[in-house]
Amino acid sequence: MKIFTDKITFKTAGNCEIVDITGKTTDILKKSKIKDGILNVFIPGATGAITTIEYEPGLDADLRNLLYDIVKENEDYSHNKTHDDMNASSHLRASLLGPSLSVPVDNGKMILGKWQQIIFIDMDNRPRDREVVVKIIGE
């Protein structure tokens, strides 16, 4: 059994910016030389999320609007009463999707659907430097 860990770093603008990280994740898988196993993508931090989607402008806008509709920006959140960053909505949106995703690896390739990309969503209300951890376990 082999374990390989790497990181993807990038800057974001916040406010539900969606970043396609499929290509960089694929590059890490190739570098690992693992042919069969599980690839896990994880964002350390409470205002980011990882999921999959067909990454195209229409769904990008639809997902962002859905998140804005589900968790309103300027509600009377308890977190905002005790923290100056005023980002309770960021934490709540991130918790809906979660910080990680596991993808099966077969014959050196992630098993993703034809229109399925791995995305990171920055829910915070300000620009951030982000680091996504990719851990691959297999043979």
C-alpha positions in Angstrom: 0.0 0.0 0.0 1.3 3.4 -1.0 0.3 6.8 0.4 1.0 10.0 -1.5 0.2 13.6 -0.4 0.5 16.9 -2.2 -1.1 20.3 -2.2 -2.8 22.7 -4.6 -2.4 26.4 -3.7 -4.2 29.3 -5.3 -5.7 32.7 -4.5 -9.4 33.3 -4.5 -11.7 36.4 -4.5 -14.2 34.9 -2.1 -18.0 35.3 -2.3 -18.7 31.8 -3.7 -16.0 31.8 -6.3 -15.8 28.4 -7.9 -12.4 27.0 -9.0 -12.1 23.9 -11.2 -9.2 21.9 -9.6 -9.7 18.7 -11.7 -6.6 19.3 -13.8 -4.3 19.9 -10.9 -5.8 16.9 -9.1 -5.1 14.8 -12.2 -1.5 16.0 -12.3 -1.0 15.0 -8.7 -2.4 11.5 -9.4 0.0 11.1 -12.3 2.9 12.2 -10.1 1.9 9.7 -7.4 2.1 6.7 -9.8 -0.7 5.1 -7.9 -2.8 3.0 -10.3 -5.7 1.7 -8.1 -7.0 3.2 -4.9 -8.8 6.3 -3.5 -8.0 9.9 -4.0 -9.2 12.3 -1.3 -9.4 16.1 -1.8 -9.7 18.2 1.4 -9.8 21.9 2.2 -8.5 22.8 5.7 -10.6 25.7 6.8 -14.2 26.3 7.7 -15.2 28.6 4.8 -14.4 26.4 1.8 -16.0 23.4 0.2 -15.2 20.7 -2.3 -17.7 19.0 -4.5 -18.3 18.0 -8.2 -20.3 19.6 -10.9 -20.4 20.0 -14.6 -18.1 23.1 -14.6 -19.6 25.5 -17.1 -20.7 29.2 -16.7 -24.4 28.4 -16.5 -24.1 25.9 -13.6 -21.4 28.0 -12.0 -23.9 30.9 -11.8 -26.8 28.6 -10.8 -24.8 27.0 -7.9 -23.7 30.4 -6.6 -27.2 31.7 -6.7 -28.5 28.6 -5.0 -26.0 29.1 -2.2 -27.0 32.7 -1.9 -30.7 31.8 -1.8 -30.3 29.0 0.8 -28.1 31.0 3.2 -28.8 34.7 3.1 -26.0 37.1 3.6 -27.3 39.6 6.1 -29.4 37.6 8.5 -29.1 38.0 12.3 -26.5 35.2 12.8 -25.2 34.6 16.3 -21.6 34.1 14.9 -21.6 37.6 13.6 -22.5 39.0 17.1 -19.3 37.5 18.5 -16.9 37.7 15.5 -15.8 40.9 13.6 -15.3 39.1 10.3 -19.1 38.9 9.8 -18.8 35.7 7.8 -21.4 33.4 9.4 -23.1 32.9 6.0 -19.7 31.7 4.7 -19.4 29.1 7.4 -23.0 27.9 6.9 -22.7 27.6 3.2 -19.4 25.6 3.5 -21.0 23.3 6.0 -23.8 22.4 3.5 -21.3 21.0 1.0 -18.5 19.8 3.2 -14.7 20.1 3.1 -13.8 16.9 1.3 -14.4 14.5 -1.6 -13.2 10.9 -2.2 -12.8 9.6 -5.8 -12.0 6.1 -6.8 -8.9 5.6 -8.9 -8.7 2.8 -11.4 -5.9 2.1 -13.9 -4.2 5.4 -12.9 -7.3 7.5 -13.6 -10.0 9.1 -11.4 -13.4 7.6 -12.0 -15.4 10.7 -12.9 -18.3 11.1 -15.2 -17.9 12.7 -18.6 -19.2 16.1 -17.4 -18.0 15.8 -13.8 -15.2 18.1 -12.5 -13.9 18.6 -9.0 -14.4 22.1 -7.8 -13.4 24.2 -4.8 -15.9 26.9 -3.7 -14.6 29.8 -1.6 -17.5 30.8 0.6 -15.7 33.4 2.5 -16.6 37.1 2.2 -13.0 38.2 1.3 -10.1 37.1 -0.9 -8.0 34.3 0.5 -4.9 32.3 -0.1 -6.1 28.7 -0.3 -4.4 25.3 0.1 -6.2 22.1 -0.9 -4.7 18.8 0.3 -4.8 15.8 -2.0 -4.1 12.4 -0.4 -4.0 9.2 -2.5 -4.0 5.8 -1.0 -3.5 2.7 -3.1 -1.1 0.6 -5.2 
